Amino acid sequence: MNILADENMPYIEQLLAPLNANIQFKSGRNITNDDLSKTDVLLVRSVTQVNSSLLKNTPVKFIGTATIGVDHIDLDYCQAQNIPVVSSPGCNADAVADYVICALLQVIDDFSGQNIGVVGLGNVGTKVSQRLKDLGANVVGYDPFLKEHDTTLTTLDDVLNQDIICCHAPKTMGGEFPTFHLLDENNINKIKSCSILLNAGRGEVIDQSALLNRMQKQNDLTLLMDVWENEPHINIELMPFCKIATGHIAGYSQRGKVNGSQMVVEALFKFLDKMDLFKALDVLEIKDIQNQNLSLKQFCEKMYDIKQDDSNFRASQLHTDSHIRGVEFDQYRKTYPIRDEFIQYRSLDASLIKAGMKHV
């Protein structure tokens, strides 16, 4: 069996070892149709566009993506070719929730009484909204696919009327409720002045040209942006208006990456009817918080230096050549340092536990 995997998927060799397969690695953005001429299994991340051009006349019979979204995969084509596609829903939901808390604490002191709207209540949006509610925020959510949820469901207009808006919707182009440019010029202009707008879902959910236009005219929103339109060739004109700007790394924790790899490999073993050979990994260290008197804001600053991520990303996008900036965007992600998650820490403090840490 021949397997081709994105070089940024960790622990793949270890997880696949029981299959004794021939495993090749390549940069996900550079995988070509020729690379798949003898490939049975393709394992990717979000940077690989998996479509007819990539798959035509190849023996690929299984595709796994170590991501929660599948907007980079032509599911209709794969279904027509009887190629099963599996993703990793929820694999990095905790990591994104950590990011949201750390990012918001750059501009607010605590969550008690904050009015927050969440766009998209999938695995990530649900995790984010639950933590924010536990921390005392008043949270409403918009997700037209849901009839009931633990978070109060409301209209998009109502969500956009909140003081803080967190976007966690996937990118969808068709169907009854497409999310592409869900926040278009009209909806962006509905956002109240002085609101906080955070996007850690997909860049294309927000029309960033329309957002830039508003900021150039009014500069009246606080922007926390982790995802961008047209990655890796993003519009850098929006960056100076961002309080926090990072390069699609909200879910880039070690645990999130391990989960992503493990979920797709486990699905592959099931597909091959070899679950008796599958061995889950236990590679994450559980740690004690050294200072139990830390506030949540102090813990976030100590545990995850989001301002350094912001600084590193801005530095990666300084070149005048857009192609080089695109290469640097991918390099920023490829060399991103290992980041722990809140859940890997044990605490006695109630507020830290509500934020996602384990109880001692």
C-alpha positions in Angstrom: 0.0 0.0 0.0 1.3 3.4 -1.0 0.4 6.4 1.2 1.1 10.1 0.5 0.8 12.5 3.5 1.2 16.2 4.1 4.7 16.7 5.7 3.1 18.8 8.5 1.0 15.9 9.8 2.7 14.7 13.0 3.1 11.1 14.2 1.9 9.7 10.9 4.7 7.2 10.6 4.1 6.0 14.2 0.4 5.7 13.7 0.7 3.8 10.4 3.5 1.5 11.4 1.3 -1.6 11.9 0.3 -1.4 8.2 3.9 -1.8 6.9 2.9 0.6 4.2 5.1 2.7 1.9 4.7 6.2 3.2 5.8 9.3 1.4 5.7 12.9 2.6 5.4 16.2 0.7 4.4 19.8 1.2 0.6 19.8 1.1 0.4 22.9 -1.2 2.7 21.2 -3.7 1.1 17.8 -4.1 0.4 17.2 -7.8 -1.5 14.7 -9.9 1.8 13.0 -10.9 2.6 12.5 -7.2 -0.6 10.4 -6.9 0.1 8.1 -9.9 0.8 5.1 -7.6 -0.9 6.4 -4.4 -3.7 4.4 -2.7 -4.2 6.7 0.3 -4.0 10.5 0.5 -3.7 12.3 3.8 -3.8 16.1 3.7 -4.5 19.3 5.6 -6.4 22.4 4.5 -3.8 23.7 2.1 -4.2 20.9 -0.5 -7.0 21.5 -3.0 -8.4 18.0 -3.6 -10.4 18.0 -6.8 -10.7 16.3 -10.2 -7.5 17.9 -11.5 -5.5 16.3 -8.6 -7.2 12.9 -8.5 -8.0 12.2 -12.2 -6.6 8.8 -13.4 -5.0 8.0 -10.0 -5.6 4.9 -7.9 -6.5 6.9 -4.8 -9.2 5.0 -2.9 -9.2 6.8 0.5 -8.8 10.5 1.5 -8.3 11.8 5.0 -8.0 15.4 6.0 -6.6 16.3 9.4 -8.9 19.3 9.6 -12.4 20.1 10.8 -13.4 21.7 7.5 -13.6 20.1 4.1 -14.0 23.2 1.9 -10.7 22.3 0.2 -12.1 19.0 -1.1 -14.5 18.4 -4.0 -16.8 16.1 -2.1 -19.2 15.7 -5.1 -16.3 14.4 -7.3 -15.0 12.1 -4.6 -18.5 10.7 -4.1 -18.9 10.1 -7.9 -15.6 8.3 -7.9 -16.6 6.2 -4.8 -13.6 7.6 -2.8 -14.5 8.0 0.9 -13.4 11.2 2.5 -12.9 11.5 6.2 -12.1 14.6 8.3 -11.3 15.4 11.9 -14.3 17.3 13.3 -13.5 18.8 16.7 -9.8 17.8 16.6 -8.6 21.3 17.5 -11.8 22.7 19.1 -10.1 23.1 22.5 -7.1 24.8 20.9 -9.3 27.4 19.1 -11.2 28.0 22.3 -7.9 28.7 24.1 -6.9 31.1 21.3 -10.3 33.0 21.5 -9.9 33.4 25.3 -6.3 34.6 25.0 -7.1 36.9 22.1 -10.1 38.5 23.8 -8.2 39.1 27.0 -5.9 41.3 25.0 -8.7 43.8 24.8 -11.0 43.1 27.8 -10.1 42.3 31.5 -12.7 39.5 32.1 -15.7 37.9 30.6 -18.3 38.5 33.3 -21.3 40.3 31.8 -19.8 40.6 28.3 -22.4 40.3 25.5 -21.0 37.9 22.9 -22.4 36.6 19.7 -21.0 33.4 18.0 -21.4 32.8 14.3 -21.4 29.0 13.7 -22.1 26.5 16.5 -20.3 23.4 15.2 -17.7 21.7 17.3 -15.5 24.8 17.7 -18.3 27.3 18.1 -20.0 25.1 20.7 -16.8 24.8 22.7 -16.1 28.5 22.5 -19.7 29.5 23.5 -19.7 27.0 26.5 -16.5 28.3 27.9 -17.5 31.9 27.5 -20.8 31.2 29.3 -19.0 29.4 32.1 -16.9 32.5 32.5 -19.9 34.7 33.0 -20.5 36.1 29.5 -24.0 36.5 28.0 -23.7 34.4 24.8 -26.1 34.1 21.8 -25.4 32.2 18.6 -26.4 32.0 15.0 -26.5 28.7 13.1 -29.4 28.3 10.7 -28.8 24.5 10.6 -29.7 24.1 14.3 -33.2 24.1 15.8 -32.0 23.8 19.4 -28.7 24.3 21.2 -27.3 24.8 24.7 -26.5 28.4 23.6 -29.5 30.6 22.9 -30.1 30.7 19.1 -30.9 34.0 17.5 -30.7 35.8 14.2 -27.5 36.9 12.4 -28.6 40.6 12.9 -28.9 40.0 16.7 -25.4 38.4 16.8 -24.0 41.3 14.9 -25.5 43.6 17.5 -23.4 42.1 20.3 -20.4 43.9 21.8 -18.1 40.9 20.8 -18.6 38.8 17.7 -16.7 35.5 17.2 -16.8 33.8 13.8 -16.4 30.0 13.7 -18.3 29.1 10.6 -16.9 26.8 7.9 -16.6 28.1 4.3 -19.5 26.9 2.1 -20.4 28.1 -1.3 -23.7 26.5 -2.0 -26.8 25.1 -0.3 -29.5 27.0 1.5 -27.2 28.9 3.8 -23.8 29.5 2.2 -21.3 31.2 4.4 -19.0 32.7 1.7 -19.1 36.4 2.5 -21.8 35.9 5.1 -20.5 39.1 6.6 -20.7 41.1 3.4 -20.7 44.9 3.2 -24.3 45.2 4.3 -23.8 43.0 7.4 -20.4 44.5 8.3 -22.0 47.9 8.4 -24.6 46.5 10.9 -21.8 45.9 13.5 -21.9 48.5 16.2 -19.1 51.0 16.5 -16.5 49.9 19.2 -17.4 46.2 18.8 -14.8 43.5 18.8 -14.8 41.2 15.7 -12.8 37.9 15.9 -12.5 35.4 13.1 -11.0 32.0 13.8 -13.1 30.0 11.3 -12.5 30.6 7.6 -11.3 33.9 6.1 -13.9 33.9 3.3 -16.8 34.1 5.7 -16.0 37.8 6.0 -15.7 40.0 2.9 -12.3 41.4 4.0 -12.4 44.1 1.3 -15.6 45.5 2.7 -14.2 45.2 6.2 -11.1 47.1 5.1 -13.2 49.8 3.5 -15.0 50.3 6.8 -11.8 50.4 8.8 -10.2 52.9 6.4 -13.2 55.2 6.7 -14.1 54.7 10.4 -11.5 52.6 12.1 -14.1 51.9 14.8 -13.8 48.1 15.4 -11.3 46.0 17.3 -10.2 43.2 14.9 -8.7 39.9 16.1 -8.0 38.0 12.9 -6.5 34.5 12.5 -7.9 33.6 9.1 -7.8 35.5 5.9 -9.2 35.5 2.4 -7.0 34.0 -0.4 -4.5 32.3 2.0 -1.6 32.3 1.6 -1.7 35.4 -0.6 -3.6 37.6 1.8 -4.5 41.3 1.7 -2.0 42.8 4.1 -3.7 46.2 4.1 -6.1 44.9 6.7 -3.3 44.0 9.1 -2.5 47.5 10.5 -6.1 47.7 11.6 -5.9 44.4 13.6 -5.2 44.3 17.4 -4.2 40.7 16.9 -3.2 39.3 13.5 -2.0 35.6 13.2 -1.7 33.2 10.3 -4.3 30.5 10.7 -2.8 29.0 13.8 -5.7 29.2 16.3 -6.0 25.4 16.3 -2.3 24.7 16.0 -1.7 23.1 19.4 0.3 19.9 19.7 -2.9 18.1 21.0 -4.9 19.4 18.1 -2.4 18.1 15.6 -2.2 14.7 17.3 -6.0 14.5 17.4 -6.2 15.4 13.7 -3.6 12.8 12.6 -5.1 10.1 14.9 -8.7 10.6 13.8 -7.9 10.2 10.1 -5.6 7.2 10.6 -8.2 5.5 12.8 -10.7 6.0 10.0 -8.3 4.5 7.6 -7.8 1.4 9.8 -11.6 1.0 9.9 -11.8 1.4 6.1 -9.2 -1.4 5.8 -11.0 -3.5 8.4 -7.8 -3.6 10.5 -8.9 -1.9 13.7 -7.3 -4.8 15.6 -3.9 -3.3 14.6 -4.7 0.4 15.5 -2.9 1.8 18.5 -3.8 5.2 19.9 -1.1 7.6 21.0 -0.5 8.9 24.4 2.1 11.6 23.9 0.7 14.6 25.9 2.0 15.6 29.3 -0.4 16.8 31.9 1.1 19.6 34.0 0.4 21.4 37.2 0.0 25.2 37.3 3.0 26.4 39.4 1.3 29.4 40.8 -2.3 28.7 41.8 -2.9 32.4 42.5 -2.7 33.4 38.8 -5.7 35.2 37.4 -7.0 33.9 34.1 -5.4 36.8 32.2 -2.1 36.2 33.9 -2.3 32.4 33.1 -3.0 33.2 29.5 0.0 35.5 29.2 2.2 32.9 30.9 1.0 29.9 29.1 0.5 31.3 25.5 2.2 34.4 24.2 -0.3 35.4 21.6 1.4 38.8 21.1 4.6 36.9 20.0 2.5 35.0 17.5 1.1 38.3 16.3 4.6 39.9 16.0 6.0 36.9 14.2 3.2 36.9 11.7 3.4 40.6 10.9 7.2 40.1 10.4 6.5 37.3 7.9 4.4 39.6 5.8 6.7 42.6 5.3 8.1 41.7 1.9 6.8 43.7 -1.0 6.6 40.7 -3.3 3.2 38.9 -2.7 4.6 35.5 -3.8 7.3 35.7 -1.2 4.8 36.7 1.4 2.8 33.6 0.5 5.8 31.4 1.0 6.4 33.1 4.3 2.8 32.5 5.3 3.2 28.8 4.8 6.6 28.8 6.5 5.1 30.6 9.6 2.7 27.8 9.9 5.2 25.0 9.1 7.6 26.2 11.8 5.0 27.1 14.4 6.2 26.1 17.8 4.5 23.5 19.9 1.7 25.0 22.0 0.0 23.3 24.9 -3.7 23.5 25.6 -5.5 24.6 28.7 -6.8 21.1 29.2 -3.2 19.9 29.7 -3.0 21.9 32.9 -4.5 21.0 36.3 -5.8 23.6 38.7 -7.8 24.2 41.8 -9.0 27.7 40.7 -12.6 27.8 39.6 -12.2 30.4 36.9 -9.3 28.5 35.4 -11.3 25.3 35.4 -14.2 27.1 33.7 -11.7 28.4 31.1 -10.9 24.8 30.2 -8.3 23.5 32.6 -8.6 20.2 34.4 -9.6 20.0 38.1 -6.8 18.7 40.3 
